Amino acid sequence: MLELRPNCECCDCDLPPDTSQARICSFECTFCATCVEQKLGGLCPNCGGELLARPRRPANNPPSGARVYKPEGCTVR
């Protein structure tokens, strides 16, 4: 099961389980669509992998409680 991290690693905006704005790589690094398009060029700054739309879950299905926020690393390799 996906961890569903609750925020963007770049800008720390909230990404609820049912949002269409979350993007993830194969390691589940999580970013918002705006950061992916405007800052990252579709690539994960952590692993270099492709960032794709995260599947949505019903809002009553809780996300992970672990927030990851790394604004200093929010650039493409």
mmCIF file as gemmi writes it, N, C-alpha and C atoms, coordinates in Angstrom:
data_model
loop_
_atom_site.group_PDB
_atom_site.id
_atom_site.type_symbol
_atom_site.label_atom_id
_atom_site.label_alt_id
_atom_site.label_comp_id
_atom_site.label_asym_id
_atom_site.label_entity_id
_atom_site.label_seq_id
_atom_site.pdbx_PDB_ins_code
_atom_site.Cartn_x
_atom_site.Cartn_y
_atom_site.Cartn_z
_atom_site.occupancy
_atom_site.B_iso_or_equiv
_atom_site.pdbx_formal_charge
_atom_site.auth_seq_id
_atom_site.auth_asym_id
_atom_site.pdbx_PDB_model_num
ATOM 1 N N . MET Axp A 1 ? 0.833 -1.169 0 1 0 ? 1 A 1
ATOM 2 C CA . MET Axp A 1 ? 0 0 0 1 0 ? 1 A 1
ATOM 3 C C . MET Axp A 1 ? 0.885 1.242 0 1 0 ? 1 A 1
ATOM 4 N N . LEU Axp A 2 ? 0.473 2.264 -0.763 1 0 ? 2 A 1
ATOM 5 C CA . LEU Axp A 2 ? 1.221 3.516 -0.787 1 0 ? 2 A 1
ATOM 6 C C . LEU Axp A 2 ? 1.154 4.21 0.566 1 0 ? 2 A 1
ATOM 7 N N . GLU Axp A 3 ? 2.254 4.842 0.931 1 0 ? 3 A 1
ATOM 8 C CA . GLU Axp A 3 ? 2.335 5.553 2.202 1 0 ? 3 A 1
ATOM 9 C C . GLU Axp A 3 ? 1.437 6.791 2.209 1 0 ? 3 A 1
ATOM 10 N N . LEU Axp A 4 ? 1.26 7.445 1.074 1 0 ? 4 A 1
ATOM 11 C CA . LEU Axp A 4 ? 0.483 8.672 0.942 1 0 ? 4 A 1
ATOM 12 C C . LEU Axp A 4 ? 0.988 9.759 1.892 1 0 ? 4 A 1
ATOM 13 N N . ARG Axp A 5 ? 2.151 10.267 1.598 1 0 ? 5 A 1
ATOM 14 C CA . ARG Axp A 5 ? 2.715 11.349 2.409 1 0 ? 5 A 1
ATOM 15 C C . ARG Axp A 5 ? 1.819 12.576 2.293 1 0 ? 5 A 1
ATOM 16 N N . PRO Axp A 6 ? 1.671 13.325 3.377 1 0 ? 6 A 1
ATOM 17 C CA . PRO Axp A 6 ? 0.659 14.377 3.435 1 0 ? 6 A 1
ATOM 18 C C . PRO Axp A 6 ? 1.048 15.748 2.893 1 0 ? 6 A 1
ATOM 19 N N . ASN Axp A 7 ? 2.263 15.882 2.342 1 0 ? 7 A 1
ATOM 20 C CA . ASN Axp A 7 ? 2.691 17.222 1.913 1 0 ? 7 A 1
ATOM 21 C C . ASN Axp A 7 ? 3.713 17.155 0.781 1 0 ? 7 A 1
ATOM 22 N N . CYS Axp A 8 ? 3.928 18.312 0.163 1 0 ? 8 A 1
ATOM 23 C CA . CYS Axp A 8 ? 4.945 18.456 -0.882 1 0 ? 8 A 1
ATOM 24 C C . CYS Axp A 8 ? 6.305 18.648 -0.228 1 0 ? 8 A 1
ATOM 25 N N . GLU Axp A 9 ? 7.304 17.918 -0.687 1 0 ? 9 A 1
ATOM 26 C CA . GLU Axp A 9 ? 8.655 18.047 -0.125 1 0 ? 9 A 1
ATOM 27 C C . GLU Axp A 9 ? 9.284 19.4 -0.439 1 0 ? 9 A 1
ATOM 28 N N . CYS Axp A 10 ? 8.826 20.085 -1.474 1 0 ? 10 A 1
ATOM 29 C CA . CYS Axp A 10 ? 9.412 21.384 -1.852 1 0 ? 10 A 1
ATOM 30 C C . CYS Axp A 10 ? 8.784 22.564 -1.121 1 0 ? 10 A 1
ATOM 31 N N . CYS Axp A 11 ? 7.458 22.68 -1.208 1 0 ? 11 A 1
ATOM 32 C CA . CYS Axp A 11 ? 6.792 23.875 -0.669 1 0 ? 11 A 1
ATOM 33 C C . CYS Axp A 11 ? 5.995 23.595 0.598 1 0 ? 11 A 1
ATOM 34 N N . ASP Axp A 12 ? 5.909 22.347 1.011 1 0 ? 12 A 1
ATOM 35 C CA . ASP Axp A 12 ? 5.218 21.925 2.23 1 0 ? 12 A 1
ATOM 36 C C . ASP Axp A 12 ? 3.699 22.13 2.186 1 0 ? 12 A 1
ATOM 37 N N . CYS Axp A 13 ? 3.124 22.315 0.983 1 0 ? 13 A 1
ATOM 38 C CA . CYS Axp A 13 ? 1.663 22.432 0.921 1 0 ? 13 A 1
ATOM 39 C C . CYS Axp A 13 ? 1.038 21.078 1.245 1 0 ? 13 A 1
ATOM 40 N N . ASP Axp A 14 ? -0.16 21.123 1.795 1 0 ? 14 A 1
ATOM 41 C CA . ASP Axp A 14 ? -0.871 19.895 2.149 1 0 ? 14 A 1
ATOM 42 C C . ASP Axp A 14 ? -1.363 19.176 0.891 1 0 ? 14 A 1
ATOM 43 N N . LEU Axp A 15 ? -1.261 17.855 0.895 1 0 ? 15 A 1
ATOM 44 C CA . LEU Axp A 15 ? -1.736 17.02 -0.206 1 0 ? 15 A 1
ATOM 45 C C . LEU Axp A 15 ? -2.631 15.928 0.384 1 0 ? 15 A 1
ATOM 46 N N . PRO Axp A 16 ? -3.924 16.216 0.536 1 0 ? 16 A 1
ATOM 47 C CA . PRO Axp A 16 ? -4.837 15.23 1.112 1 0 ? 16 A 1
ATOM 48 C C . PRO Axp A 16 ? -4.941 13.979 0.247 1 0 ? 16 A 1
ATOM 49 N N . PRO Axp A 17 ? -5.417 12.887 0.8 1 0 ? 17 A 1
ATOM 50 C CA . PRO Axp A 17 ? -5.471 11.617 0.076 1 0 ? 17 A 1
ATOM 51 C C . PRO Axp A 17 ? -6.276 11.662 -1.22 1 0 ? 17 A 1
ATOM 52 N N . ASP Axp A 18 ? -7.266 12.565 -1.293 1 0 ? 18 A 1
ATOM 53 C CA . ASP Axp A 18 ? -8.124 12.602 -2.473 1 0 ? 18 A 1
ATOM 54 C C . ASP Axp A 18 ? -7.754 13.685 -3.487 1 0 ? 18 A 1
ATOM 55 N N . THR Axp A 19 ? -6.604 14.332 -3.316 1 0 ? 19 A 1
ATOM 56 C CA . THR Axp A 19 ? -6.218 15.393 -4.245 1 0 ? 19 A 1
ATOM 57 C C . THR Axp A 19 ? -5.718 14.832 -5.58 1 0 ? 19 A 1
ATOM 58 N N . SER Axp A 20 ? -5.928 15.595 -6.62 1 0 ? 20 A 1
ATOM 59 C CA . SER Axp A 20 ? -5.39 15.235 -7.934 1 0 ? 20 A 1
ATOM 60 C C . SER Axp A 20 ? -4.072 15.959 -8.187 1 0 ? 20 A 1
ATOM 61 N N . GLN Axp A 21 ? -3.595 16.717 -7.215 1 0 ? 21 A 1
ATOM 62 C CA . GLN Axp A 21 ? -2.393 17.54 -7.377 1 0 ? 21 A 1
ATOM 63 C C . GLN Axp A 21 ? -1.108 16.89 -6.865 1 0 ? 21 A 1
ATOM 64 N N . ALA Axp A 22 ? -1.168 15.694 -6.317 1 0 ? 22 A 1
ATOM 65 C CA . ALA Axp A 22 ? 0.025 15.022 -5.784 1 0 ? 22 A 1
ATOM 66 C C . ALA Axp A 22 ? 0.748 14.254 -6.884 1 0 ? 22 A 1
ATOM 67 N N . ARG Axp A 23 ? 2.077 14.312 -6.846 1 0 ? 23 A 1
ATOM 68 C CA . ARG Axp A 23 ? 2.929 13.575 -7.78 1 0 ? 23 A 1
ATOM 69 C C . ARG Axp A 23 ? 3.944 12.789 -6.97 1 0 ? 23 A 1
ATOM 70 N N . ILE Axp A 24 ? 4.242 11.559 -7.415 1 0 ? 24 A 1
ATOM 71 C CA . ILE Axp A 24 ? 5.204 10.71 -6.706 1 0 ? 24 A 1
ATOM 72 C C . ILE Axp A 24 ? 6.154 10.044 -7.69 1 0 ? 24 A 1
ATOM 73 N N . CYS Axp A 25 ? 7.322 9.628 -7.18 1 0 ? 25 A 1
ATOM 74 C CA . CYS Axp A 25 ? 8.251 8.803 -7.952 1 0 ? 25 A 1
ATOM 75 C C . CYS Axp A 25 ? 8.093 7.359 -7.457 1 0 ? 25 A 1
ATOM 76 N N . SER Axp A 26 ? 8.885 6.448 -7.973 1 0 ? 26 A 1
ATOM 77 C CA . SER Axp A 26 ? 8.761 5.045 -7.575 1 0 ? 26 A 1
ATOM 78 C C . SER Axp A 26 ? 9.174 4.795 -6.116 1 0 ? 26 A 1
ATOM 79 N N . PHE Axp A 27 ? 9.867 5.761 -5.496 1 0 ? 27 A 1
ATOM 80 C CA . PHE Axp A 27 ? 10.242 5.648 -4.084 1 0 ? 27 A 1
ATOM 81 C C . PHE Axp A 27 ? 9.25 6.378 -3.178 1 0 ? 27 A 1
ATOM 82 N N . GLU Axp A 28 ? 8.172 6.89 -3.756 1 0 ? 28 A 1
ATOM 83 C CA . GLU Axp A 28 ? 7.112 7.613 -3.06 1 0 ? 28 A 1
ATOM 84 C C . GLU Axp A 28 ? 7.523 8.99 -2.558 1 0 ? 28 A 1
ATOM 85 N N . CYS Axp A 29 ? 8.607 9.554 -3.093 1 0 ? 29 A 1
ATOM 86 C CA . CYS Axp A 29 ? 8.897 10.957 -2.813 1 0 ? 29 A 1
ATOM 87 C C . CYS Axp A 29 ? 7.682 11.707 -3.341 1 0 ? 29 A 1
ATOM 88 N N . THR Axp A 30 ? 7.219 12.708 -2.617 1 0 ? 30 A 1
ATOM 89 C CA . THR Axp A 30 ? 5.93 13.334 -2.926 1 0 ? 30 A 1
ATOM 90 C C . THR Axp A 30 ? 6.071 14.831 -3.124 1 0 ? 30 A 1
ATOM 91 N N . PHE Axp A 31 ? 5.466 15.315 -4.199 1 0 ? 31 A 1
ATOM 92 C CA . PHE Axp A 31 ? 5.528 16.73 -4.563 1 0 ? 31 A 1
ATOM 93 C C . PHE Axp A 31 ? 4.178 17.171 -5.1 1 0 ? 31 A 1
ATOM 94 N N . CYS Axp A 32 ? 3.918 18.469 -5.091 1 0 ? 32 A 1
ATOM 95 C CA . CYS Axp A 32 ? 2.682 18.988 -5.681 1 0 ? 32 A 1
ATOM 96 C C . CYS Axp A 32 ? 2.907 19.21 -7.174 1 0 ? 32 A 1
ATOM 97 N N . ALA Axp A 33 ? 1.822 19.253 -7.917 1 0 ? 33 A 1
ATOM 98 C CA . ALA Axp A 33 ? 1.895 19.426 -9.368 1 0 ? 33 A 1
ATOM 99 C C . ALA Axp A 33 ? 2.597 20.731 -9.746 1 0 ? 33 A 1
ATOM 100 N N . THR Axp A 34 ? 2.378 21.792 -8.985 1 0 ? 34 A 1
ATOM 101 C CA . THR Axp A 34 ? 2.998 23.082 -9.288 1 0 ? 34 A 1
ATOM 102 C C . THR Axp A 34 ? 4.519 23.001 -9.202 1 0 ? 34 A 1
ATOM 103 N N . CYS Axp A 35 ? 5.043 22.43 -8.135 1 0 ? 35 A 1
ATOM 104 C CA . CYS Axp A 35 ? 6.503 22.301 -7.992 1 0 ? 35 A 1
ATOM 105 C C . CYS Axp A 35 ? 7.079 21.391 -9.077 1 0 ? 35 A 1
ATOM 106 N N . VAL Axp A 36 ? 6.376 20.298 -9.384 1 0 ? 36 A 1
ATOM 107 C CA . VAL Axp A 36 ? 6.85 19.367 -10.409 1 0 ? 36 A 1
ATOM 108 C C . VAL Axp A 36 ? 6.957 20.066 -11.757 1 0 ? 36 A 1
ATOM 109 N N . GLU Axp A 37 ? 5.964 20.873 -12.093 1 0 ? 37 A 1
ATOM 110 C CA . GLU Axp A 37 ? 5.942 21.553 -13.39 1 0 ? 37 A 1
ATOM 111 C C . GLU Axp A 37 ? 6.861 22.769 -13.433 1 0 ? 37 A 1
ATOM 112 N N . GLN Axp A 38 ? 6.885 23.579 -12.365 1 0 ? 38 A 1
ATOM 113 C CA . GLN Axp A 38 ? 7.608 24.847 -12.396 1 0 ? 38 A 1
ATOM 114 C C . GLN Axp A 38 ? 9.05 24.776 -11.912 1 0 ? 38 A 1
ATOM 115 N N . LYS Axp A 39 ? 9.375 23.811 -11.053 1 0 ? 39 A 1
ATOM 116 C CA . LYS Axp A 39 ? 10.726 23.748 -10.486 1 0 ? 39 A 1
ATOM 117 C C . LYS Axp A 39 ? 11.49 22.486 -10.873 1 0 ? 39 A 1
ATOM 118 N N . LEU Axp A 40 ? 10.79 21.37 -11.006 1 0 ? 40 A 1
ATOM 119 C CA . LEU Axp A 40 ? 11.48 20.083 -11.119 1 0 ? 40 A 1
ATOM 120 C C . LEU Axp A 40 ? 11.501 19.478 -12.518 1 0 ? 40 A 1
ATOM 121 N N . GLY Axp A 41 ? 10.74 20.022 -13.429 1 0 ? 41 A 1
ATOM 122 C CA . GLY Axp A 41 ? 10.741 19.504 -14.794 1 0 ? 41 A 1
ATOM 123 C C . GLY Axp A 41 ? 10.307 18.051 -14.899 1 0 ? 41 A 1
ATOM 124 N N . GLY Axp A 42 ? 9.453 17.608 -13.969 1 0 ? 42 A 1
ATOM 125 C CA . GLY Axp A 42 ? 8.932 16.251 -14.019 1 0 ? 42 A 1
ATOM 126 C C . GLY Axp A 42 ? 9.838 15.175 -13.451 1 0 ? 42 A 1
ATOM 127 N N . LEU Axp A 43 ? 10.982 15.573 -12.865 1 0 ? 43 A 1
ATOM 128 C CA . LEU Axp A 43 ? 11.928 14.596 -12.324 1 0 ? 43 A 1
ATOM 129 C C . LEU Axp A 43 ? 12.121 14.772 -10.821 1 0 ? 43 A 1
ATOM 130 N N . CYS Axp A 44 ? 12.235 13.655 -10.123 1 0 ? 44 A 1
ATOM 131 C CA . CYS Axp A 44 ? 12.452 13.671 -8.681 1 0 ? 44 A 1
ATOM 132 C C . CYS Axp A 44 ? 13.862 14.183 -8.369 1 0 ? 44 A 1
ATOM 133 N N . PRO Axp A 45 ? 13.983 15.195 -7.5 1 0 ? 45 A 1
ATOM 134 C CA . PRO Axp A 45 ? 15.309 15.704 -7.151 1 0 ? 45 A 1
ATOM 135 C C . PRO Axp A 45 ? 16.099 14.743 -6.266 1 0 ? 45 A 1
ATOM 136 N N . ASN Axp A 46 ? 15.423 13.76 -5.68 1 0 ? 46 A 1
ATOM 137 C CA . ASN Axp A 46 ? 16.088 12.796 -4.8 1 0 ? 46 A 1
ATOM 138 C C . ASN Axp A 46 ? 16.719 11.64 -5.568 1 0 ? 46 A 1
ATOM 139 N N . CYS Axp A 47 ? 15.976 11.088 -6.526 1 0 ? 47 A 1
ATOM 140 C CA . CYS Axp A 47 ? 16.461 9.896 -7.225 1 0 ? 47 A 1
ATOM 141 C C . CYS Axp A 47 ? 16.586 10.07 -8.739 1 0 ? 47 A 1
ATOM 142 N N . GLY Axp A 48 ? 16.062 11.169 -9.27 1 0 ? 48 A 1
ATOM 143 C CA . GLY Axp A 48 ? 16.109 11.401 -10.711 1 0 ? 48 A 1
ATOM 144 C C . GLY Axp A 48 ? 15.002 10.699 -11.474 1 0 ? 48 A 1
ATOM 145 N N . GLY Axp A 49 ? 14.111 10.009 -10.758 1 0 ? 49 A 1
ATOM 146 C CA . GLY Axp A 49 ? 13.02 9.274 -11.4 1 0 ? 49 A 1
ATOM 147 C C . GLY Axp A 49 ? 11.893 10.175 -11.857 1 0 ? 49 A 1
ATOM 148 N N . GLU Axp A 50 ? 11.03 9.623 -12.689 1 0 ? 50 A 1
ATOM 149 C CA . GLU Axp A 50 ? 9.878 10.335 -13.225 1 0 ? 50 A 1
ATOM 150 C C . GLU Axp A 50 ? 8.824 10.545 -12.131 1 0 ? 50 A 1
ATOM 151 N N . LEU Axp A 51 ? 8.248 11.726 -12.102 1 0 ? 51 A 1
ATOM 152 C CA . LEU Axp A 51 ? 7.175 12.032 -11.158 1 0 ? 51 A 1
ATOM 153 C C . LEU Axp A 51 ? 5.838 11.952 -11.881 1 0 ? 51 A 1
ATOM 154 N N . LEU Axp A 52 ? 4.954 11.101 -11.356 1 0 ? 52 A 1
ATOM 155 C CA . LEU Axp A 52 ? 3.656 10.848 -11.969 1 0 ? 52 A 1
ATOM 156 C C . LEU Axp A 52 ? 2.536 11.12 -10.976 1 0 ? 52 A 1
ATOM 157 N N . ALA Axp A 53 ? 1.317 11.248 -11.484 1 0 ? 53 A 1
ATOM 158 C CA . ALA Axp A 53 ? 0.165 11.484 -10.616 1 0 ? 53 A 1
ATOM 159 C C . ALA Axp A 53 ? 0.021 10.355 -9.596 1 0 ? 53 A 1
ATOM 160 N N . ARG Axp A 54 ? -0.174 10.729 -8.352 1 0 ? 54 A 1
ATOM 161 C CA . ARG Axp A 54 ? -0.382 9.75 -7.288 1 0 ? 54 A 1
ATOM 162 C C . ARG Axp A 54 ? -1.839 9.3 -7.318 1 0 ? 54 A 1
ATOM 163 N N . PRO Axp A 55 ? -2.101 8.01 -7.184 1 0 ? 55 A 1
ATOM 164 C CA . PRO Axp A 55 ? -3.497 7.556 -7.125 1 0 ? 55 A 1
ATOM 165 C C . PRO Axp A 55 ? -4.224 8.207 -5.951 1 0 ? 55 A 1
ATOM 166 N N . ARG Axp A 56 ? -5.501 8.47 -6.148 1 0 ? 56 A 1
ATOM 167 C CA . ARG Axp A 56 ? -6.292 9.1 -5.09 1 0 ? 56 A 1
ATOM 168 C C . ARG Axp A 56 ? -6.999 8.041 -4.254 1 0 ? 56 A 1
ATOM 169 N N . ARG Axp A 57 ? -7.197 8.381 -2.99 1 0 ? 57 A 1
ATOM 170 C CA . ARG Axp A 57 ? -7.956 7.551 -2.057 1 0 ? 57 A 1
ATOM 171 C C . ARG Axp A 57 ? -9.116 8.384 -1.529 1 0 ? 57 A 1
ATOM 172 N N . PRO Axp A 58 ? -10.154 7.73 -1.039 1 0 ? 58 A 1
ATOM 173 C CA . PRO Axp A 58 ? -11.228 8.496 -0.397 1 0 ? 58 A 1
ATOM 174 C C . PRO Axp A 58 ? -10.653 9.326 0.754 1 0 ? 58 A 1
ATOM 175 N N . ALA Axp A 59 ? -11.21 10.497 0.964 1 0 ? 59 A 1
ATOM 176 C CA . ALA Axp A 59 ? -10.706 11.42 1.988 1 0 ? 59 A 1
ATOM 177 C C . ALA Axp A 59 ? -10.722 10.822 3.388 1 0 ? 59 A 1
ATOM 178 N N . ASN Axp A 60 ? -11.592 9.848 3.644 1 0 ? 60 A 1
ATOM 179 C CA . ASN Axp A 60 ? -11.665 9.265 4.987 1 0 ? 60 A 1
ATOM 180 C C . ASN Axp A 60 ? -10.574 8.224 5.235 1 0 ? 60 A 1
ATOM 181 N N . ASN Axp A 61 ? -9.719 7.968 4.257 1 0 ? 61 A 1
ATOM 182 C CA . ASN Axp A 61 ? -8.607 7.033 4.413 1 0 ? 61 A 1
ATOM 183 C C . ASN Axp A 61 ? -7.374 7.862 4.776 1 0 ? 61 A 1
ATOM 184 N N . PRO Axp A 62 ? -6.905 7.785 6.011 1 0 ? 62 A 1
ATOM 185 C CA . PRO Axp A 62 ? -5.856 8.694 6.483 1 0 ? 62 A 1
ATOM 186 C C . PRO Axp A 62 ? -4.515 8.517 5.77 1 0 ? 62 A 1
ATOM 187 N N . PRO Axp A 63 ? -3.838 9.636 5.52 1 0 ? 63 A 1
ATOM 188 C CA . PRO Axp A 63 ? -2.495 9.584 4.952 1 0 ? 63 A 1
ATOM 189 C C . PRO Axp A 63 ? -1.473 9.278 6.045 1 0 ? 63 A 1
ATOM 190 N N . SER Axp A 64 ? -0.233 9.152 5.654 1 0 ? 64 A 1
ATOM 191 C CA . SER Axp A 64 ? 0.858 8.988 6.615 1 0 ? 64 A 1
ATOM 192 C C . SER Axp A 64 ? 0.941 10.242 7.476 1 0 ? 64 A 1
ATOM 193 N N . GLY Axp A 65 ? 1.438 10.116 8.671 1 0 ? 65 A 1
ATOM 194 C CA . GLY Axp A 65 ? 1.637 11.27 9.537 1 0 ? 65 A 1
ATOM 195 C C . GLY Axp A 65 ? 3.021 11.871 9.387 1 0 ? 65 A 1
ATOM 196 N N . ALA Axp A 66 ? 3.886 11.225 8.612 1 0 ? 66 A 1
ATOM 197 C CA . ALA Axp A 66 ? 5.278 11.671 8.46 1 0 ? 66 A 1
ATOM 198 C C . ALA Axp A 66 ? 5.407 12.704 7.35 1 0 ? 66 A 1
ATOM 199 N N . ARG Axp A 67 ? 5.656 13.947 7.74 1 0 ? 67 A 1
ATOM 200 C CA . ARG Axp A 67 ? 5.865 15.018 6.761 1 0 ? 67 A 1
ATOM 201 C C . ARG Axp A 67 ? 7.347 15.06 6.394 1 0 ? 67 A 1
ATOM 202 N N . VAL Axp A 68 ? 7.637 15.186 5.108 1 0 ? 68 A 1
ATOM 203 C CA . VAL Axp A 68 ? 9.002 15.338 4.617 1 0 ? 68 A 1
ATOM 204 C C . VAL Axp A 68 ? 9.069 16.698 3.945 1 0 ? 68 A 1
ATOM 205 N N . TYR Axp A 69 ? 9.996 17.545 4.377 1 0 ? 69 A 1
ATOM 206 C CA . TYR Axp A 69 ? 10.123 18.902 3.835 1 0 ? 69 A 1
ATOM 207 C C . TYR Axp A 69 ? 11.593 19.204 3.648 1 0 ? 69 A 1
ATOM 208 N N . LYS Axp A 70 ? 12.022 19.352 2.395 1 0 ? 70 A 1
ATOM 209 C CA . LYS Axp A 70 ? 13.429 19.589 2.072 1 0 ? 70 A 1
ATOM 210 C C . LYS Axp A 70 ? 13.55 20.697 1.026 1 0 ? 70 A 1
ATOM 211 N N . PRO Axp A 71 ? 13.209 21.935 1.379 1 0 ? 71 A 1
ATOM 212 C CA . PRO Axp A 71 ? 13.246 23.007 0.374 1 0 ? 71 A 1
ATOM 213 C C . PRO Axp A 71 ? 14.624 23.239 -0.223 1 0 ? 71 A 1
ATOM 214 N N . GLU Axp A 72 ? 15.655 22.944 0.513 1 0 ? 72 A 1
ATOM 215 C CA . GLU Axp A 72 ? 17.021 23.147 0.002 1 0 ? 72 A 1
ATOM 216 C C . GLU Axp A 72 ? 17.371 22.175 -1.109 1 0 ? 72 A 1
ATOM 217 N N . GLY Axp A 73 ? 16.663 21.074 -1.215 1 0 ? 73 A 1
ATOM 218 C CA . GLY Axp A 73 ? 16.951 20.081 -2.236 1 0 ? 73 A 1
ATOM 219 C C . GLY Axp A 73 ? 15.942 20.08 -3.367 1 0 ? 73 A 1
ATOM 220 N N . CYS Axp A 74 ? 15.178 21.152 -3.481 1 0 ? 74 A 1
ATOM 221 C CA . CYS Axp A 74 ? 14.092 21.2 -4.453 1 0 ? 74 A 1
ATOM 222 C C . CYS Axp A 74 ? 14.535 21.749 -5.802 1 0 ? 74 A 1
ATOM 223 N N . THR Axp A 75 ? 15.51 21.1 -6.387 1 0 ? 75 A 1
ATOM 224 C CA . THR Axp A 75 ? 15.959 21.449 -7.734 1 0 ? 75 A 1
ATOM 225 C C . THR Axp A 75 ? 16.301 20.148 -8.468 1 0 ? 75 A 1
ATOM 226 N N . VAL Axp A 76 ? 16.228 20.204 -9.765 1 0 ? 76 A 1
ATOM 227 C CA . VAL Axp A 76 ? 16.552 19.038 -10.568 1 0 ? 76 A 1
ATOM 228 C C . VAL Axp A 76 ? 18.049 18.799 -10.536 1 0 ? 76 A 1
ATOM 229 N N . ARG Axp A 77 ? 18.44 17.543 -10.507 1 0 ? 77 A 1
ATOM 230 C CA . ARG Axp A 77 ? 19.87 17.189 -10.499 1 0 ? 77 A 1
ATOM 231 C C . ARG Axp A 77 ? 20.54 17.63 -11.766 1 0 ? 77 A 1
